[in-house]
Amino acid sequence: MAREISRRTFIAAGLTTGVIAGAGGGLPKAGHLLASPPAPGPAPDGDPGNRALRMLILGGTSFLGPHQVRYALERGHQVSIFTRGRTDPRMFPEAFRQVEHLVGDRAGDLSALEGESWDAVIDNSGKNVQWARDSARLLADAAEHYLYVSSTGVFYPYLKVGLTEEDPPPLEDDPPRESPSYGVMKALSEREVQAAFGERAIVVRPNYIVGPGDTTDRFPYWPVRIARGGAVLVPGSYEDPVQFMDVRDLTEWMIHLLEWGRTGVFNAAGPFPKQATIAETVYGIRSVTTASTDWIWIPDYDFLREHRIGAMVPWVMPRGNSLGHTRINYDKAVANGLTHRPLATTARDTLDWWESSAVAPERRAEPRFVLTPEREAEIISAWQSRGG
């Protein structure tokens, strides 16, 4: 069983307004990233009432699941999780003592789900089309709603800026592949869920998900690196777009959609209902540390490609197939109740979580960060030798 998380975790950040000043560089406008978010409230067209739901979460012990479990229990819902029973959650272990544990395998053993019924299903673990097809068909008459967690990856290649839910995602790869790419797999899985549940289906397509409990080392790189201080490499120009959202904003909104009975397809991104930039992001993260930083901006995309830097999430080079990657339209989600907490809160809570017992010491000792200190220093040296 996972150890308890330190009391420092999830301290609310005090910085909620104003413009952030960072050492060692000019400052674009960043105030909207630190403004207080809209308070969670009723459904946009009126709250029909928060009835207690029986919820089934397929895959509940990784990143999204623990936050969904915690919030659903706080809202008074009954929760069952379906897993292989091999992973103890490192987040909110006390919450998992209050849920029903159903053990099976998406790859062929769904027997634990047979003969049961739920008001709502959340599918976090769709890793192939067959999984989505089998579970959706099995539960079509056993659940009122089925929420499939997809991805904005369904739009790849991102050749258009401002992709909306009305833009059809590719349903086959070009050129064809023996196994579908991630985006095509997600798009085909969406279709399976919609075929089984019809108008009762909910499809949520997040862009990059960040915050406490992150199972990747992509976004944590930034608060950890900036907190270390010194010369910090930042790719791209000040105005390069980024998109990401706090896992708690995403998962709490998912629970609200189920409570409200809101269905359909939703792109989900952030960190605020307005396009953000990489400059606003790094300066915002800097605001919650005491580090002295010297920003080394590298706006030369050819140089970055030469040094194998095409992405430092949430920054993705806005060129070619990634042109619209971090400029997905998510107005529909905001109109349907999605809210965003301040970047300061996300950054500070991510740092507190990273330093807590919820992160294994060996992971902190050897993180899978996009850059090691040595490689960052080498690239900065190469850039400065060119007069950068």
Disulfide bonds with the S-S distance in Angstrom:
none
